[in-house]
Amino acid sequence: MPRGDPDYSPRRDRDRSQRPPRTRDRDRDRYESDDYERDRERDRERRRRKGHRATDSNGELLPRPSPARNPNTRDRHYDSDREREREHRRRARETTSSSPKKKRESTPAAGYTSENTGSGSRSRGSAQLSLDAIAKLDKANAKKASRWRGAYDYDSEYVKEVRRKEAELERERVRAQKEERRREKERLKGEGERRRMYESEGGAEEEARRLKRERRVQERERENERRRGITDDEGGDKRRFIVDDDFTPSERDEKRARRREEKRLRAEQKKRRVVSGPLLEEGGNDEDYEYHYMMEKRGGDGGSERVYTEEELSKRKKVKRIIIAIISILLILVVVIVVAVMVSKKNQGPASVTSKGAPSSSDKPSNSNLAGIDKSSIPDSAKGGILDPFSWYDTTDFNVTYTSETIGGLPIMGLNSTWNDDVQANSNVPNLKKPFEYGKMPVRGVNVGGWLSLEPFITPSFFQDFKTTDGVIDEYTLCAKLGATRAKEKLEAHYSTFVNKQTFQEIRDAGFDHVRIPFSYWAVTTYPGDPYVPKISWRYLLRGIEYARQNGLRVNLDLHGAPGSQNGWNHSGRQGVVNWLNGTDGDLNAQRTLDIHTQLSTFFSQPRYKNVVTMYGIVNEPRMVDLDTTKVLTWTEKAIDVIRKNGITAHLIFGDGFMGLEKWQGKLQSDDKLVLDVHQYTIFNINQVNLPHTEKLNFACKAWTQQTKRSSDRKTGFGPTMCGEWSQADTDCAQYLNNVGIGTRWEGTMNTGNASTSVLDPKCPTNNQPTCSCEGANADPGKYSETYRKWLYQFAIAQMISFEEGWGWFYWNWDTETAVQWSWRKGMAANILPKKVWEREFSCDEPLDDYGKLGLSETY
């Protein structure tokens, strides 16, 4: 309706909007009926035409207003319609009865007249109707029509009451929060007591009951608070909407925020009340939930409740303590074992493996000969050093009586003062007391390489456990990686076990008459920057010579590694650049080598070595193809002079330097006891490794025989020539043979990083059609075919025959860890080498077998 309609009331519209839906629907239907509208329209038209006397809601005429003006109804200016309406309601309360159900008396309306309404209609003989009176009448009619039974008129007093109650609820809420925090503090404070109750006998059951009681009390209090909190808010949504109209926007926003917070708190309370809901769905209850929870915390299975006696609880407690103690001990043992293994691996590095296996603490020599030695006999200055036998890993067969005596600056500590040369290796050679007729009887000897000078392919166990990034590829880098202390421990154990007294006995039993002992300069001394273990190997070298003496074996001393490295290969000690007679320190290292020979020749010129050390090597395999040949020859002549001046009468051995035997004719002819040493292998030459088996056998029988004969004749060669190294291997497949981490020529995987030395195309006889493989060559000898066994045996015999056309030979090597075709000991056990070195079941004069027709693979 428009505001000008006399029946219009804004409060009535608000009341109508808040009525129940059914009441509003009935009103709407009634208002929308045509008859009702027509009646109302006629009534309004009649009033406009005739005017009317003001009546109350019951139709009674109202008295005319007094012409005198009421001083309490002064005109005033209102800032808004809302203020005007509030003032009208206040005045209406003053003129109406206290009960809305009683009939109102017809009293004159005070306040506004028709002039204030602006309606323009006056009634003859009747009092003017004020807006306040009209509003009261409309309100009463609306209540009557809608059957309103509300208990309140929502005026300012009611609003104040609502606000008062809300403030009281807020205070209660704050008090509840404080009480909750106080209870939380008390709970935390009593937590220690509750934990102790868990450990006490029967404490869990008592604690469960206490928790149930507290939980019930808390839930009852929360429920009471919730009910008090919703008395006037949740129970009267209609009132809330009506009251909101009497608040400013900021007050309404504040009230809405407060309601949201209360709603959130009620939701949290509901969550707490349904925490055991899953248990209830399974048929349980809250009390059982608390008890099972407590039992589970104590390790129970959450089953039915059981009451234990004090004796049972005491036993359970004892069992629990025993179990905890056992578990703790087991955990400690596991940790100790793991730490011990890690520390052991860290300290040991790669294990050194001998021909008979890796040394262990149980293999350590007993050193029983120290029993009669007084430790006080060792000067303090010598304790812990190379002259202190109590610091030695092995004292077996050493003289452990302290002495600081040296010869040529080299200690004799460990040597016995007596010796016996009345020993004969076998019936084919003379007693040590008698001279060996070199050049007339062949030398049949063997090397003990990889013992005092490490070589990776002989003892790969020293190198295989390191990562590539560690860069451990030779003895230099190995010692640097291990450090002085660990390197000393590992290498001395290796010196003690890899070659020992039994080794020389086996060499003698195999029919050998000579043994070549490679060693390096750090047996004598070391220089600044050297990581090598100094002087320890010297003691084992002397013991090895004594073992050879005891078996009638003559010794060829071989200086295998010179300062600076004379060839840059790993068996010289350091792989890489040649710094001997080459580079910045080349001359310095050459002089150092001469100084070492001064000491060595002085020492071995003693009478005790005259019959046993019959060959004295100058330097092993100088790489003359990469050095100044003139400088090498000049240095060799100086070395010969030094050695001879110090009293060495043995044959001096020097290497061919890989220049070829024919190039040595006429050189170094000033000493008639010089012997040219050549090392013959087919596997390091790509033009020989790819020969088929029959052709390799023919090469050994004929080519090497002719070379040896020509070199041994001064008319065509140098003169006395012997082969200091050879093997029966027909491939270069042995692990680390071509250096650590380097592949093979046979498979075409030899990548040295240098295009001039790399071999990246397979060099087996088939040229990789079919594929070349090292699998067969590296297989266990028990898996060799009979044809392959036969060829290996014949290949070894053919080489012995050829080299015995000169001064003889030294097989490389007596033993290895894994490479069978480089170990006389392993080859002899596999029946691919003779049991006695002089035995022959093959002759190069016989027609050679065609191994291709016999089915021998050329690729493996």
C-alpha positions in Angstrom: 0.0 0.0 0.0 1.1 3.6 -0.5 2.1 5.5 2.6 -0.9 7.9 2.0 -3.5 5.2 2.7 -5.0 5.7 6.2 -5.0 1.9 6.7 -1.3 1.6 6.0 1.1 0.8 8.9 4.8 0.0 8.4 4.9 -2.0 11.6 2.0 -4.1 10.5 3.9 -5.0 7.3 6.8 -6.1 9.4 4.6 -8.0 11.7 3.0 -9.7 8.7 6.4 -10.7 7.2 7.3 -12.3 10.5 4.1 -14.3 10.9 4.1 -18.0 10.5 3.7 -19.1 6.8 0.2 -20.5 7.3 -1.0 -17.1 8.7 0.6 -15.2 5.9 -1.0 -17.5 3.3 -4.5 -17.0 4.9 -4.0 -13.2 4.9 -2.8 -13.2 1.3 -5.8 -15.2 0.2 -8.2 -12.9 2.1 -6.6 -9.8 0.7 -6.6 -11.2 -2.7 -10.3 -12.0 -2.7 -12.4 -9.7 -4.9 -15.2 -9.1 -2.4 -12.8 -8.0 0.2 -11.1 -5.5 -2.0 -14.4 -4.1 -3.3 -15.6 -3.5 0.2 -12.4 -1.8 1.3 -12.5 0.4 -1.8 -16.1 1.5 -1.2 -15.2 2.3 2.4 -12.4 4.5 1.4 -14.5 6.3 -1.2 -17.2 6.9 1.3 -14.7 8.4 3.7 -13.3 10.7 1.1 -16.8 12.0 0.1 -18.4 12.4 3.5 -15.7 12.4 6.1 -16.2 10.5 9.3 -16.1 10.6 13.0 -13.0 9.0 14.4 -13.7 5.6 16.0 -11.6 3.1 17.8 -10.9 -0.5 16.6 -14.3 -1.6 18.0 -16.2 1.1 16.1 -16.8 3.3 19.1 -16.7 7.0 18.5 -13.7 8.7 20.0 -14.3 11.9 22.0 -13.3 15.2 20.5 -9.9 16.4 21.5 -9.7 19.3 23.9 -8.9 22.5 22.3 -6.3 23.2 24.9 -2.8 22.2 23.9 -1.1 19.6 26.1 2.2 20.9 27.3 3.6 17.4 27.2 2.9 17.1 23.5 5.1 19.9 22.2 5.9 19.9 18.5 9.4 18.8 17.9 11.5 18.1 14.9 12.4 14.4 14.3 15.6 13.4 12.4 14.0 10.4 10.9 10.7 8.5 10.6 12.2 5.8 12.9 12.5 8.3 15.7 9.0 9.7 15.2 7.6 6.1 15.2 9.4 5.3 18.5 8.0 8.4 20.1 4.5 7.4 18.9 4.9 4.0 20.4 6.0 5.4 23.8 3.0 7.7 23.9 0.7 4.9 23.0 1.9 2.8 25.9 1.0 5.7 28.2 -2.6 5.7 26.9 -3.3 2.0 26.6 -3.9 -0.7 29.2 -1.2 -3.1 30.3 -2.9 -6.1 28.7 -3.5 -6.3 24.9 -6.4 -8.6 25.4 -8.6 -6.0 27.3 -10.8 -3.6 25.5 -9.2 -0.2 25.1 -11.0 2.8 26.5 -12.1 5.5 24.1 -9.8 8.3 25.1 -8.8 11.4 23.2 -5.7 10.9 21.2 -3.0 13.2 22.0 -0.4 14.2 19.6 -0.7 14.8 16.0 -3.9 16.2 14.4 -5.0 15.9 10.8 -2.8 18.7 10.0 0.2 16.5 10.7 -1.0 13.6 8.8 -1.4 15.4 5.6 -4.5 13.4 4.7 -6.7 16.6 4.1 -9.9 14.9 5.4 -11.8 16.3 8.4 -14.9 14.9 10.2 -17.7 17.1 11.2 -18.4 16.9 14.9 -15.6 14.4 15.6 -12.1 14.6 17.1 -9.0 14.6 14.8 -7.2 11.1 14.6 -3.5 11.3 15.1 -1.0 9.0 13.4 -0.1 7.4 16.7 -3.7 6.5 17.3 -4.1 5.1 13.8 -0.9 3.1 14.3 -2.3 1.6 17.6 -5.6 0.8 15.9 -3.9 -0.9 13.0 -1.7 -2.8 15.3 -4.7 -4.1 17.3 -6.6 -5.0 14.2 -3.6 -6.8 12.7 -3.2 -8.8 15.9 -6.8 -9.7 16.0 -7.0 -10.6 12.4 -3.9 -12.9 12.6 -4.8 -14.3 16.0 -1.4 -13.1 17.4 -0.7 -14.5 20.8 2.7 -13.0 21.2 3.8 -12.2 24.7 5.8 -9.1 23.9 5.5 -5.8 22.2 8.9 -5.3 20.7 9.7 -1.8 21.9 12.8 -0.2 23.2 12.4 -1.8 26.6 12.4 -5.2 25.1 15.5 -4.4 23.0 17.3 -3.3 26.2 16.2 -6.6 27.9 17.6 -8.6 25.0 20.8 -6.8 25.1 21.1 -7.3 28.8 20.6 -11.0 28.4 23.1 -11.2 25.6 25.6 -9.4 27.8 24.9 -11.8 30.6 25.4 -14.7 28.1 28.7 -13.3 27.0 29.9 -13.0 30.6 28.9 -16.6 31.2 30.8 -17.6 28.1 33.9 -15.8 29.3 33.6 -17.4 32.7 33.2 -20.8 31.0 36.4 -20.3 29.0 38.3 -19.3 32.1 37.0 -22.4 33.9 38.0 -24.5 30.9 41.5 -23.1 31.0 41.7 -23.7 34.8 40.7 -27.3 34.3 43.2 -27.7 31.5 46.0 -26.5 33.9 44.8 -28.8 36.6 44.8 -31.7 34.0 48.4 -30.9 33.0 49.4 -30.6 36.6 48.0 -34.0 37.4 49.5 -35.6 34.3 52.6 -36.8 36.1 50.4 -38.5 38.8 48.4 -40.2 36.1 51.5 -41.5 34.4 52.7 -42.9 37.6 49.3 -44.6 38.0 49.8 -46.3 34.7 52.9 -47.9 36.0 51.4 -48.9 39.3 49.6 -52.2 39.7 46.0 -51.8 38.7 46.6 -48.1 37.8 45.2 -48.4 34.3 41.8 -49.6 35.4 41.5 -46.9 38.1 42.6 -44.2 35.6 40.0 -45.4 33.1 37.2 -45.1 35.7 38.4 -41.6 36.7 38.4 -40.5 33.1 34.9 -41.7 32.6 33.6 -39.8 35.6 35.3 -36.6 34.6 34.1 -37.0 31.0 30.4 -37.4 32.2 30.7 -34.3 34.4 32.3 -32.2 31.6 29.6 -33.3 29.2 26.8 -32.4 31.6 28.3 -29.0 32.2 28.8 -28.3 28.5 25.2 -29.4 27.8 23.8 -27.1 30.5 25.9 -24.2 29.2 24.6 -24.9 25.7 21.0 -24.9 26.9 21.4 -21.6 28.8 23.1 -20.1 25.7 20.2 -20.8 23.3 17.3 -19.7 25.7 16.6 -16.4 23.9 18.6 -16.9 20.7 17.8 -20.3 19.3 14.3 -20.4 20.8 13.1 -17.2 19.0 14.3 -16.7 15.5 11.2 -14.5 14.8 12.2 -12.1 17.6 15.8 -11.9 16.4 14.7 -10.7 13.0 12.4 -8.1 14.5 14.9 -6.8 17.0 17.5 -6.5 14.3 15.5 -3.7 12.8 16.1 -1.7 16.0 19.9 -1.8 15.7 22.3 0.2 13.7 24.3 -1.6 10.9 27.5 -1.8 13.1 25.5 -3.2 16.0 23.9 -5.8 13.7 27.4 -6.8 12.3 28.7 -7.2 15.9 25.8 -9.3 16.9 26.1 -11.6 13.8 29.8 -12.1 14.6 29.0 -13.1 18.2 26.3 -15.5 16.9 28.8 -17.2 14.5 31.4 -17.6 17.4 28.7 -19.2 19.6 27.7 -21.5 16.7 31.3 -22.5 16.3 31.7 -23.3 20.0 28.5 -25.4 20.0 29.9 -27.3 16.9 33.1 -28.1 18.8 31.1 -29.3 21.8 29.2 -31.6 19.5 32.4 -33.0 18.0 33.6 -33.8 21.5 30.4 -35.6 22.3 30.6 -37.9 19.2 34.3 -38.7 19.5 33.5 -42.4 20.3 30.9 -42.6 17.4 32.8 -45.3 15.5 32.9 -47.4 18.6 29.2 -47.0 19.1 28.5 -48.1 15.5 30.5 -51.3 16.3 28.3 -52.0 19.3 30.5 -50.5 22.0 30.0 -47.5 24.3 31.9 -44.6 25.5 32.8 -46.2 28.8 34.3 -49.2 27.0 36.1 -46.9 24.6 37.9 -45.2 27.5 38.9 -48.5 29.1 40.1 -50.0 25.8 42.1 -46.9 25.0 43.9 -47.2 28.3 44.5 -50.9 27.8 45.9 -50.2 24.3 48.3 -47.7 25.7 49.6 -50.4 28.0 50.1 -52.8 25.2 46.8 -54.7 25.4 44.7 -56.0 22.6 41.7 -53.9 23.3 39.6 -57.0 24.1 37.4 -57.7 27.0 38.4 -56.2 30.3 40.3 -58.5 32.6 41.1 -57.9 36.3 44.5 -59.0 37.4 45.6 -59.9 40.9 48.5 -58.0 42.5 50.7 -61.1 42.1 49.8 -61.4 38.3 50.5 -57.7 37.8 53.8 -58.0 39.5 54.8 -60.9 37.3 53.7 -59.1 34.2 55.8 -56.1 35.2 58.8 -58.2 35.7 58.4 -59.9 32.4 58.0 -56.6 30.7 61.2 -55.3 32.3 63.1 -58.5 31.2 61.8 -58.2 27.6 62.8 -54.5 27.5 66.3 -55.4 28.8 66.8 -58.2 26.2 65.7 -55.9 23.4 68.0 -53.1 24.6 71.0 -55.5 24.7 70.2 -56.8 21.2 70.0 -53.3 19.8 73.3 -52.4 21.5 74.9 -55.5 20.0 73.6 -54.7 16.5 74.9 -51.2 16.7 78.3 -52.3 18.0 78.7 -55.0 15.3 77.7 -52.5 12.5 80.1 -49.9 13.8 82.9 -52.4 14.2 82.4 -53.7 10.6 82.4 -50.2 9.2 85.5 -49.2 11.1 87.2 -52.5 10.1 86.4 -51.9 6.4 87.6 -48.3 6.7 90.9 -49.3 8.3 91.5 -52.3 6.1 90.7 -50.9 2.7 91.1 -53.7 0.1 92.3 -57.0 1.6 95.7 -58.3 0.4 95.2 -61.8 -0.9 98.0 -64.4 -1.1 98.3 -67.4 -3.3 96.8 -69.3 -0.4 94.1 -66.8 0.5 93.7 -63.5 2.3 95.7 -63.2 5.6 93.6 -62.8 8.7 94.3 -62.2 12.3 94.4 -66.0 12.8 97.1 -66.3 10.1 99.4 -63.8 11.8 102.8 -65.4 12.6 103.3 -66.4 16.3 106.6 -64.6 16.4 107.7 -67.1 19.1 111.4 -66.2 18.6 110.7 -62.9 20.5 110.2 -64.8 23.7 113.9 -64.7 24.6 114.3 -61.1 23.8 114.2 -58.3 26.4 112.4 -55.3 25.1 114.7 -53.1 27.1 117.5 -54.3 24.8 116.0 -52.1 22.1 117.2 -48.5 22.4 114.5 -45.9 22.8 115.7 -44.3 19.5 115.0 -47.5 17.7 111.7 -48.5 19.2 108.8 -48.7 16.7 111.2 -48.4 13.8 112.6 -50.9 11.2 115.2 -52.1 13.7 112.7 -52.9 16.4 111.6 -56.6 16.0 108.7 -56.0 18.4 107.2 -53.7 15.7 107.5 -56.3 12.9 104.5 -58.1 11.6 106.5 -61.3 11.1 109.7 -62.3 12.8 109.8 -65.9 11.4 113.3 -67.0 10.5 114.7 -63.5 11.3 117.5 -62.9 13.7 115.7 -60.7 16.3 118.7 -59.7 18.3 119.0 -56.0 18.0 121.9 -54.5 16.0 122.3 -51.1 14.3 125.1 -52.4 12.1 124.8 -51.4 8.4 126.8 -52.2 5.2 126.6 -49.7 2.5 124.2 -47.8 4.7 121.8 -50.8 4.6 120.9 -52.6 7.9 121.8 -56.2 8.4 119.2 -56.5 11.2 117.4 -59.8 10.8 120.2 -61.7 9.1 121.7 -64.7 10.8 125.5 -64.6 11.1 125.9 -68.1 9.5 124.7 -69.6 6.2 125.2 -72.8 4.2 125.8 -72.9 0.4 126.2 -76.6 0.2 122.8 -77.0 -1.5 121.8 -78.3 -5.0 118.5 -77.4 -6.5 118.3 -80.5 -8.6 120.5 -83.0 -10.4 120.6 -81.0 -13.6 122.4 -78.0 -12.0 125.6 -77.7 -9.8 125.7 -77.1 -6.1 125.7 -73.5 -5.0 129.4 -73.9 -4.1 130.2 -74.6 -7.7 129.9 -72.1 -10.5 126.9 -72.3 -12.8 128.1 -72.6 -16.4 126.1 -69.8 -18.0 125.9 -70.0 -21.7 126.4 -73.8 -21.6 123.6 -74.8 -19.4 120.2 -73.0 -19.6 118.8 -71.0 -16.9 115.3 -72.2 -15.9 114.0 -69.7 -13.5 110.8 -68.1 -12.4 109.8 -64.6 -11.2 108.2 -63.7 -7.9 106.7 -60.6 -9.2 103.9 -58.7 -7.4 105.6 -59.4 -4.1 107.9 -56.6 -3.1 106.7 -54.4 -6.1 103.0 -54.5 -6.5 101.5 -55.1 -9.9 97.7 -54.8 -10.2 97.0 -57.8 -12.5 99.0 -60.1 -10.1 97.2 -58.9 -6.9 94.0 -57.2 -8.1 92.5 -57.4 -4.6 94.6 -54.3 -3.6 92.9 -52.2 -6.3 89.4 -53.6 -7.1 87.6 -52.4 -4.0 88.4 -48.7 -4.7 86.1 -46.5 -6.8 87.2 -45.0 -10.0 87.2 -41.6 -8.5 89.7 -42.7 -5.9 92.3 -42.9 -8.7 94.1 -45.9 -7.1 96.0 -47.4 -10.1 99.5 -48.3 -8.8 101.5 -48.6 -5.6 102.1 -44.9 -5.4 98.4 -44.0 -5.4 97.5 -46.9 -3.2 99.9 -45.8 -0.5 98.8 -42.2 -0.8 95.2 -43.3 -0.4 95.8 -45.6 2.6 98.2 -43.3 4.4 101.5 -44.2 6.0 100.2 -46.3 8.9 97.6 -48.3 7.1 99.9 -48.8 4.0 102.6 -50.2 6.3 100.2 -52.6 7.9 98.7 -53.9 4.7 101.9 -54.2 2.7 104.0 -55.8 5.4 101.2 -58.5 5.8 101.4 -59.0 2.1 105.2 -59.3 2.1 104.9 -61.9 4.8 102.3 -64.1 3.1 102.4 -63.7 -0.6 105.9 -65.2 -0.8 107.3 -67.2 2.1 109.5 -70.2 2.9 107.0 -72.6 1.3 107.1 -70.6 -1.9 110.8 -71.3 -2.5 110.4 -75.0 -1.6 107.6 -75.3 -4.2 109.8 -73.5 -6.8 112.6 -76.0 -6.2 110.2 -78.9 -6.4 108.9 -77.7 -9.8 112.5 -78.1 -11.1 113.6 -74.5 -11.2 117.2 -73.5 -10.5 117.0 -69.7 -10.5 114.6 -67.2 -9.1 114.2 -63.6 -10.1 113.2 -61.2 -7.3 111.8 -57.9 -8.4 112.1 -55.0 -5.8 111.9 -51.3 -6.0 114.0 -48.4 -4.7 111.9 -47.7 -1.6 113.3 -50.9 -0.1 116.5 -48.9 0.2 115.3 -45.3 0.7 112.6 -42.8 -0.1 112.6 -39.2 -1.1 110.5 -36.1 -0.2 107.0 -36.5 -1.4 107.1 -40.2 -1.7 104.1 -42.0 -0.2 105.8 -45.5 -0.4 106.3 -47.6 2.7 110.1 -47.2 3.2 112.6 -49.9 3.9 110.1 -52.6 5.2 110.5 -54.7 2.0 114.3 -54.7 2.5 114.0 -57.1 5.4 111.8 -59.5 3.4 114.1 -59.3 0.4 117.0 -60.5 2.5 114.9 -63.3 4.0 113.8 -64.3 0.5 117.4 -64.6 -0.6 118.1 -66.8 2.4 115.1 -69.0 1.5 116.5 -69.4 -2.0 119.9 -70.3 -0.7 118.3 -73.0 1.5 116.8 -74.6 -1.6 119.9 -74.3 -3.9 118.2 -71.6 -6.0 120.4 -68.9 -7.5 119.1 -65.3 -7.4 118.7 -62.7 -10.0 118.3 -59.3 -8.2 116.0 -57.1 -10.2 115.6 -53.3 -9.5 112.1 -53.2 -10.8 111.3 -49.5 -9.9 113.7 -46.7 -10.1 113.3 -43.1 -8.8 111.0 -41.1 -11.2 109.9 -44.3 -13.0 112.1 -45.5 -15.8 109.0 -46.5 -18.0 105.9 -44.9 -16.6 104.1 -48.2 -16.1 102.3 -49.3 -13.0 104.9 -52.0 -12.1 107.6 -49.4 -11.7 105.6 -47.9 -8.8 104.0 -45.0 -10.5 102.0 -45.0 -13.7 102.3 -42.0 -16.0 105.1 -39.8 -17.3 108.7 -41.1 -17.3 110.7 -38.9 -14.9 113.9 -40.9 -15.1 116.5 -39.4 -17.5 113.6 -37.3 -18.7 111.9 -34.1 -17.6 112.8 -31.6 -15.0 114.0 -34.1 -12.4 115.2 -36.7 -14.9 118.9 -36.3 -14.2 118.3 -36.0 -10.5 116.5 -39.3 -10.5 119.1 -40.9 -12.6 121.7 -39.9 -10.0 119.6 -41.2 -7.2 119.4 -44.5 -9.0 123.2 -44.6 -9.1 123.3 -43.8 -5.4 121.0 -46.7 -4.7 123.3 -49.0 -6.8 126.2 -47.8 -4.7 124.4 -49.0 -1.5 123.1 -52.2 -3.1 126.4 -53.3 -4.7 128.3 -52.5 -1.5 125.9 -54.7 0.5 125.7 -57.6 -1.9 129.4 -57.8 -2.5 129.7 -59.5 0.9 131.1 -63.0 0.7 127.8 -64.5 1.9 126.1 -63.5 -1.4 128.8 -64.6 -3.9 127.4 -68.0 -4.6 123.7 -67.2 -4.3 123.3 -63.8 -6.0 124.8 -64.7 -9.3 122.8 -62.2 -11.4 122.5 -58.5 -10.6 119.9 -56.4 -12.5 120.7 -52.8 -13.3 117.2 -51.6 -14.0 114.1 -53.3 -15.4 112.6 -52.3 -18.8 113.9 -48.8 -19.3 111.5 -47.3 -22.0 114.3 -46.5 -24.4 111.9 -46.0 -27.3 110.7 -42.8 -25.5 114.0 -41.8 -24.0 117.3 -40.4 -25.4 119.1 -43.7 -26.2 122.5 -42.1 -25.9 121.7 -40.9 -22.4 120.5 -44.3 -21.3 123.6 -46.0 -22.6 125.9 -43.4 -20.9 124.0 -43.9 -17.6 124.2 -47.7 -18.0 128.0 -47.5 -18.3 128.2 -45.3 -15.2 126.1 -47.8 -13.3 128.3 -50.7 -14.4 131.4 -48.9 -13.2 129.7 -48.1 -9.8 128.7 -51.7 -9.3 132.0 -53.2 -10.3 134.0 -50.9 -8.2 132.0 -52.0 -5.1 133.0 -55.6 -5.6 130.1 -57.2 -7.4 131.4 -60.1 -9.6 128.0 -61.5 -10.6 126.6 -61.2 -14.2 125.0 -57.8 -14.7 121.6 -57.8 -16.4 120.3 -54.9 -18.5 117.1 -54.6 -20.5 116.8 -54.3 -24.3 114.6 -51.2 -23.9 112.2 -52.5 -26.5 114.4 -51.4 -29.3 114.8 -54.8 -30.8 117.6 -57.4 -30.3 119.4 -56.6 -33.5 120.0 -53.0 -32.5 122.2 -54.0 -29.6 125.0 -55.4 -31.7 128.3 -53.8 -30.7 127.0 -51.8 -27.7 128.2 -52.0 -24.1 131.0 -54.4 -25.0 133.4 -53.3 -22.3 132.2 -55.8 -19.7 132.3 -59.5 -20.7 129.8 -60.4 -17.9 126.9 -58.3 -19.2 123.7 -60.1 -20.3 121.0 -58.7 -22.5 117.6 -59.2 -21.0 114.6 -59.5 -23.4 110.9 -59.9 -22.4 108.9 -61.8 -25.0 105.1 -61.7 -25.2 102.8 -62.0 -28.2 99.8 -60.3 -26.5 101.2 -56.8 -26.3 101.7 -56.5 -30.0 98.6 -56.1 -32.2 100.4 -57.9 -35.1 101.0 -61.0 -32.9 98.0 -61.2 -30.7 95.7 -61.6 -33.7 97.7 -64.7 -35.0 95.6 -67.9 -35.1 96.7 -70.5 -32.6 98.7 -72.6 -35.0 100.6 -69.6 -36.2 101.4 -68.4 -32.7 102.8 -71.8 -31.9 104.9 -71.7 -35.1 106.0 -68.1 -34.2 107.3 -69.3 -30.8 109.1 -72.3 -32.3 110.7 -70.6 -35.2 110.7 -66.7 -35.0 111.8 -66.5 -31.3 114.3 -69.3 -31.8 116.0 -67.4 -34.6 116.0 -64.1 -32.7 117.6 -65.8 -29.7 120.3 -67.4 -31.8 121.2 -64.2 -33.7 121.2 -62.1 -30.5 123.4 -64.6 -28.6 126.1 -64.4 -31.4 128.3 -61.3 -31.1 128.7 -61.5 -34.9 125.0 -60.8 -35.4 123.9 -59.5 -32.1 124.9 -58.3 -28.6 126.1 -61.6 -27.3 124.8 -63.3 -24.0 121.0 -63.0 -24.2 118.3 -64.4 -22.0 114.5 -64.0 -21.7 113.7 -62.5 -18.3 109.9 -62.6 -18.7 107.4 -64.7 -20.7 104.1 -66.5 -20.2 101.8 -68.9 -22.0 98.9 -66.4 -22.2 97.6 -66.0 -25.7 95.3 -63.0 -24.9 95.6 -59.8 -22.9 92.3 -60.6 -21.1 93.6 -60.8 -17.5 92.1 -58.2 -15.2 94.2 -55.0 -15.0 96.9 -56.4 -17.3 96.8 -53.3 -19.3 96.4 -51.0 -16.2 93.6 -50.6 -13.8 90.3 -49.7 -15.5 91.7 -50.3 -19.0 90.2 -52.8 -21.4 91.9 -55.2 -23.8 93.3 -55.4 -27.3 91.5 -58.7 -27.8 88.0 -57.2 -27.4 88.9 -53.7 -28.7 88.2 -52.0 -25.4 91.6 -50.7 -24.6 91.0 -47.0 -24.2 94.0 -45.3 -22.7 92.8 -41.8 -23.5 95.6 -41.5 -26.0 94.8 -42.1 -29.6 98.4 -43.4 -30.3 98.1 -46.1 -27.6 94.4 -47.0 -27.6 93.1 -50.1 -29.3 89.4 -49.8 -30.0 89.0 -52.4 -32.7 89.0 -56.1 -31.6 92.2 -57.8 -32.4 91.3 -61.5 -32.0 92.2 -63.6 -35.1 88.6 -63.4 -36.5 88.5 -59.6 -36.4 85.3 -59.7 -34.3 83.5 -62.0 -36.8 82.3 -63.8 -34.7 82.6 -61.5 -31.7 85.9 -61.5 -29.8 85.4 -62.4 -26.1 87.6 -62.8 -23.0 85.2 -65.1 -21.3 86.9 -68.3 -22.4 90.4 -67.1 -21.6 89.5 -65.9 -18.1 87.4 -69.1 -17.4 88.3 -71.6 -14.7 90.9 -74.0 -16.1 88.7 -76.9 -15.2 86.4 -75.6 -18.0 89.2 -75.6 -20.7 88.6 -77.9 -23.6 91.2 -80.7 -24.1 92.3 -79.0 -27.3 92.9 -75.7 -25.6 94.8 -77.5 -22.8 97.0 -79.1 -25.4 97.7 -75.9 -27.2 98.6 -74.0 -24.0 101.0 -76.7 -23.0 102.7 -76.8 -26.4 102.9 -73.0 -26.5 104.8 -73.0 -23.2 107.2 -75.8 -24.2 107.8 -74.1 -27.6 108.9 -70.8 -25.8 111.2 -72.7 -23.4 112.8 -74.5 -26.3 113.4 -71.2 -28.1 114.8 -69.2 -25.1 117.1 -72.1 -24.2 118.9 -71.4 -27.5 120.3 -68.5 -25.5 121.1 -68.3 -21.8 117.7 -69.5 -20.7 114.5 -68.0 -19.3 112.5 -66.8 -16.2 108.8 -67.4 -16.4 106.4 -64.6 -15.4 105.1 -65.3 -12.8 105.2 -68.0 -10.0 101.8 -67.1 -8.8 98.9 -64.7 -9.1 95.6 -64.2 -7.4 93.4 -65.1 -10.3 95.2 -65.0 -13.7 95.9 -68.8 -14.3 97.8 -68.3 -17.6 100.3 -66.0 -15.7 100.9 -68.4 -12.8 103.2 -71.3 -13.1 101.9 -72.7 -9.8 98.2 -72.6 -11.0 99.1 -73.7 -14.6 101.0 -76.7 -13.2 98.0 -77.7 -11.1 95.7 -77.3 -14.2 98.1 -79.6 -16.2 98.8 -76.9 -18.8 102.4 -76.7 -17.6 104.9 -79.5 -16.9 105.4 -80.8 -13.4 109.2 -80.4 -13.9 110.6 -77.7 -16.0 112.9 -80.0 -18.0 110.1 -82.4 -18.9 109.1 -82.3 -22.6 106.1 -83.9 -24.3 106.3 -81.6 -27.4 109.1 -80.7 -29.8 109.2 -77.9 -32.3 110.8 -80.3 -34.8 107.5 -82.2 -35.0 104.8 -81.2 -37.4 102.4 -78.7 -35.8 98.8 -79.5 -35.4 96.2 -77.5 -37.2 94.2 -76.2 -34.3 91.6 -74.7 -36.6 90.7 -78.1 -37.9 90.8 -79.5 -34.3 88.0 -77.0 -33.5 89.9 -74.6 -31.2 88.0 -71.3 -31.1 89.9 -68.2 -32.2 87.5 -65.9 -30.3 86.7 -67.7 -27.0 
